[in-house]
Amino acid sequence: MIEIIRILIVLFILIGGFLSLVAAFGVLRLPDVYTRNHAASKAATLGVLSVLLGTFLYFYVEEGHFNSRVILGIVFIFVTSPVAGHLISRAAYNSGVKLWSNSVQDDLKRKKSKQK
């Protein structure tokens, strides 16, 4: 049973590292602020959560130490990162940052035109 949990710990940390790497490439390579923010808020959040979960499991299983700070970090990242990404994108849109020229749909444009 311990070996299965050790494999899960390694998988969580490797998946977290991979998702963080994907988020970094997304921030560097994607064309506009909205898609970059999407990569940063989604992939980086899942990456950090996976690494923290693997860390929590390691210390709980291997060391016998229940670390409530890691749990609080997981909850904090889970709650704040998507909200911050949404607010940054909304602020960029409201301040006039243009979408990528190949963007297909602008949902907020229709909503803003209905409000006026």
N, C-alpha and C positions, 0 to 999 in steps of 0.2 A: 504493500500500500504506500509506503514511504517513497518508493521509486517512482510510482505514478505521479505523486505530488511533486517530486523533484523535476520530472519531465514537464509537468504543467508550469512550474516556476520558470524553467528555462524557456518554454514556449511563450509565456506572457512577456518575458523580458525581450526576447528576440522579436516578437511581433511588435512590441512597443517601440523598439529601436528602428525597425523597418518602417513603421508608420510615421515616426518622427523624421526619418530620412525622406520619405515621400512628401511630407509636408514641406520640408526645406526645399526640395526640388520644385514643388508647386509654387512656392513663394517666389522662387527665382525665375521660373520659366513661364508662368501663366501671363496672359496678355494685359489684364486690367486689374484695378484695385478690387473689384468684386470677386473675381475668380481667385485671386491671390488670398483674399480674406477667407473665402470658403475653404481653401486648402489649409490655411493656418488654423481656422477654428475647428474644423472637423477632424482632419487627420492628426494634427498635433494634439488635440484633446484626447482622442482615442489612444495615441501613442503614449502620452504621459500617464493616462489612466492604466494602461497595460503594464507599464514599468512599475508604477506604484503598487498595483495589485500583486505583481510578482515579488516585489520587495516585501510587502506585507506577509505574503505566504511564506517566503523564505525565513523571515525572522520568527514567525509563529510556529512553523513546523520544525525548523532546524535548531533554533535557539530557545524556543519555548517562551518567547516574549511577545505579548499582545501590545502592539504599538498603536495607540489611539491617534497619534499625530498623523500617521500615514492614512488612516481612515478619514480623518478630518481633511487632509490634503486631497484625497479622492473626491470627497463630497464637494469641497470648495471648487476644485477644477471643473467637476461635472456641472455645477450650477453656474459658475461665472463665465467660463470661456465661451459657450455658445451665445450667451446674452451679450457679452462684450463684442463678439464678432458681428452679431446682428446690429447692434448700436453703431458700430464703426461703419458698416455698410450703409445704414440709413443716413448717418451724418454725411458720408461722402456723396450720396445721392442728392440729399437736400442742399448741399453746398455747390452742386453743379458739376461734379466729376462725371465725365462722359463714359458711357458703356463702350465696350470693345466694338469696333465697326462691324464685326461678323455676328454680333449678338442677335438672336432671333426674336426675343420677346422682352418687353419692358412692362411688367405688371404694375409698377408704381406710377407710370405715366398715365395710364387709364384711370387709376384711382385719384391722382391729383387733378385730372381734368374734370372728374365728377364732383370734386369738392368745391371747385370754383364756380 
